């Protein structure tokens, strides 16, 4: 139900602009849209219109502030919380905390650097948090679904290529080693099995036969040829009947 409402908000209500065509895939993590010319994200002001990476003012929008501090704060990690799940070998791997930025900066080959102004920190749990720890979000979506929804601007044509690559890359796999207990460690008694990894959410999704990908338009390959380069031969006595057989109703020829 939430997915249906999310798609209706994007496609019908135009929360990101007027949608002319779309493609999306369902991703299971073990736990870009084509818009009309007036709705395309071209400037930093367009980015700020749809994506925020700052804590909202609790005096003007208390509900959004509560959702952001509950669902859209990363970690925290680093020296203030070395036990955070994103810590690897004593280093944080998700590029948090971000740097303060007074204005959004566009990036042709990657994500924009979102505006994160230096404001007074707020207390979230036992940690003091500022805009450097906020995961980018869309205010309308957060207030609609009251859940963690990370929104990033990906306007390069490469994003469409990535989606198709993800659809056809195959399922998750896991290497399993089987060893006889109490035996000597010889290679001949080891067996490696390449297995498919299916998480509980993916299993439920597939059992319900939900769609794994959708698109609004399809590309059809037409057998186009140059004049006089693909002659058609038929008997003179067949006449119009032969032409009807060669060009049936619904044909793209």
C-alpha positions in Angstrom: 0.0 0.0 0.0 2.8 2.4 0.8 4.6 1.6 -2.5 1.3 2.3 -4.4 0.9 5.6 -2.6 4.5 6.6 -3.2 4.2 5.9 -6.9 0.9 7.8 -7.1 2.6 10.8 -5.4 5.4 10.8 -7.9 3.6 9.9 -11.1 0.1 11.5 -10.6 0.6 14.3 -8.1 4.0 15.3 -9.5 5.9 15.9 -6.2 9.1 16.0 -8.3 7.6 17.6 -11.4 5.6 16.3 -14.4 6.6 12.7 -15.3 6.7 11.9 -19.0 8.2 8.4 -18.6 9.6 6.3 -15.9 11.6 3.1 -15.0 12.1 1.6 -11.6 13.4 -1.6 -10.1 12.9 -3.3 -6.7 16.2 -3.8 -4.8 16.7 -6.1 -1.8 19.6 -5.0 0.4 19.8 -8.1 2.5 18.1 -6.3 5.1 15.7 8.7 -11.7 12.9 9.8 -13.5 12.4 11.2 -17.0 10.6 14.6 -16.6 9.3 17.2 -19.0 11.6 20.1 -19.7 10.0 22.5 -17.2 10.4 20.0 -14.4 13.9 18.9 -14.9 16.4 19.6 -12.2 18.9 22.0 -13.7 20.0 24.4 -11.0 21.0 24.3 -7.3 17.6 26.0 -6.5 15.8 23.1 -8.2 17.8 20.7 -6.0 16.9 22.6 -2.8 13.3 22.5 -3.9 13.1 18.7 -3.8 15.9 17.6 -1.4 17.0 18.8 2.0 19.9 17.8 4.1 19.2 20.0 7.1 17.3 19.8 10.3 14.0 21.6 10.0 13.0 24.3 12.4 10.9 22.7 15.2 9.1 26.0 15.7 7.7 26.1 12.2 7.3 22.3 11.5 7.5 20.2 14.6 6.2 17.0 13.0 8.8 17.1 10.2 11.5 17.9 12.8 10.5 14.8 14.9 10.5 12.5 11.8 13.9 13.8 10.6 15.6 13.4 14.0 14.0 9.9 14.3 14.5 8.5 10.8 17.1 10.6 8.9 20.1 11.1 11.2 23.1 9.0 10.3 24.8 7.2 13.2 26.4 9.1 14.6 29.7 7.4 14.1 33.4 8.2 14.4 35.1 9.2 17.6 31.8 10.0 19.4 30.5 6.4 18.7 33.1 3.9 17.7 30.7 1.0 18.0 28.4 2.3 15.1 27.7 -0.4 12.5 29.2 1.8 9.7 32.6 1.7 11.4 35.3 -0.5 9.8 38.7 -0.9 11.2 38.2 2.2 13.4 37.2 4.3 10.4 33.8 5.5 9.3 33.0 4.4 5.8 29.9 6.5 4.9 31.6 9.9 4.6 29.8 11.2 7.6 29.9 13.8 9.1 29.6 15.9 6.0 31.0 19.4 5.7 29.0 22.5 6.3 27.9 24.2 3.1 26.1 27.5 2.8 24.9 26.7 -0.7 24.2 23.5 -2.7 26.9 22.6 -5.3 26.1 20.7 -8.5 28.2 17.7 -9.6 28.0 16.5 -13.2 29.4 13.0 -12.5 28.1 12.3 -9.0 25.7 13.4 -6.3 25.4 17.1 -5.6 26.9 18.5 -2.4 23.8 19.5 -0.6 23.4 22.7 1.5 24.2 22.1 5.2 24.3 25.4 7.0 26.0 25.7 10.4 23.3 25.9 12.9 23.0 25.2 16.6 23.1 21.5 17.4 20.1 19.6 18.8 20.0 16.8 21.3 19.0 13.4 19.7 19.1 10.7 22.3 22.4 10.9 24.0 24.2 12.7 21.1 24.4 16.3 20.0 23.5 16.4 16.3 23.8 19.2 13.6 23.2 19.3 9.9 26.4 17.4 9.1 24.7 14.1 10.2 21.4 14.5 8.2 20.7 12.0 5.4 19.2 13.8 2.4 15.4 13.6 2.3 12.2 15.0 0.7 10.0 16.8 3.3 6.7 15.8 1.5 7.6 12.1 1.4 8.7 12.0 5.1 5.5 13.6 6.3 3.5 11.3 4.0 5.0 8.0 5.1 6.7 8.7 8.4 9.6 6.4 7.5 13.3 6.5 6.4 13.3 7.6 2.7 16.6 8.7 1.4 16.2 11.0 -1.7 19.2 11.9 -3.9 19.4 13.9 -7.2 20.6 11.6 -10.0 19.9 13.4 -13.3 22.7 11.8 -15.4 21.7 9.4 -18.2 24.1 7.0 -16.5 21.4 6.4 -13.9 19.1 4.8 -16.5 22.0 2.5 -17.5 22.6 1.5 -13.9 19.0 0.6 -13.4 19.0 -1.8 -16.3 22.3 -3.3 -15.2 20.8 -3.9 -11.8 17.8 -5.7 -13.2 19.8 -8.2 -15.2 22.8 -8.7 -12.9 21.4 -11.9 -11.4 20.6 -12.9 -7.8 22.7 -12.5 -4.7 25.1 -15.4 -4.1 26.9 -16.8 -1.1 30.0 -19.1 -1.0 29.6 -21.9 1.5 32.4 -24.2 2.7 31.5 -27.6 4.0 34.1 -29.5 6.1 33.9 -32.8 7.9 34.3 -32.4 11.6 37.3 -34.0 13.1 39.0 -34.8 9.8 42.4 -33.6 8.6 42.5 -30.3 6.7 43.1 -31.7 3.2 41.7 -29.8 0.2 40.0 -33.0 -1.2 37.6 -33.2 1.8 36.5 -29.6 1.3 33.4 -28.8 -0.7 32.5 -25.3 -1.9 28.9 -24.6 -2.9 27.9 -21.5 -4.9 24.4 -20.8 -3.5 21.7 -18.3 -4.0 21.1 -15.8 -1.1 17.4 -14.9 -0.5 16.6 -12.6 2.3 13.2 -12.8 4.1 11.9 -9.6 2.5 12.8 -10.8 -1.0 11.2 -14.2 -0.3 8.0 -12.6 0.8 8.0 -10.3 -2.2 8.5 -13.1 -4.7 6.0 -15.4 -3.0 3.4 -12.7 -3.4 4.4 -12.4 -7.1 4.9 -8.7 -6.8 6.5 -6.9 -9.8 10.3 -6.6 -9.7 10.6 -3.8 -12.2 8.3 -1.5 -14.2 8.6 1.0 -17.0 6.1 3.2 -18.8 7.5 2.9 -22.3 9.1 0.1 -24.3 11.6 0.3 -27.2 10.7 -1.8 -30.2 13.4 -2.9 -32.7 12.1 -2.3 -36.2 13.4 -4.1 -39.3 14.2 -0.9 -41.2 16.0 -1.1 -44.6 17.0 1.2 -47.4 14.9 1.5 -50.6 15.5 -1.4 -53.0 17.6 -3.2 -50.4 15.1 -5.8 -49.3 13.0 -7.0 -52.3 9.8 -9.0 -51.8 8.9 -11.7 -54.4 5.4 -13.0 -55.0 3.5 -14.6 -57.8 1.6 -12.2 -60.1 -1.5 -14.3 -59.9 -1.6 -13.8 -56.1 -1.9 -10.0 -56.4 -3.5 -8.2 -53.4 -3.9 -11.5 -51.5 -0.1 -11.9 -51.3 0.4 -8.3 -50.1 -2.2 -8.8 -47.3 -0.3 -11.9 -46.1 3.0 -10.0 -46.1 1.6 -7.0 -44.3 -1.0 -8.3 -41.7 -3.0 -6.1 -39.5 -1.0 -4.8 -36.6 2.3 -5.2 -38.4 5.0 -2.5 -37.9 6.4 -3.0 -41.5 
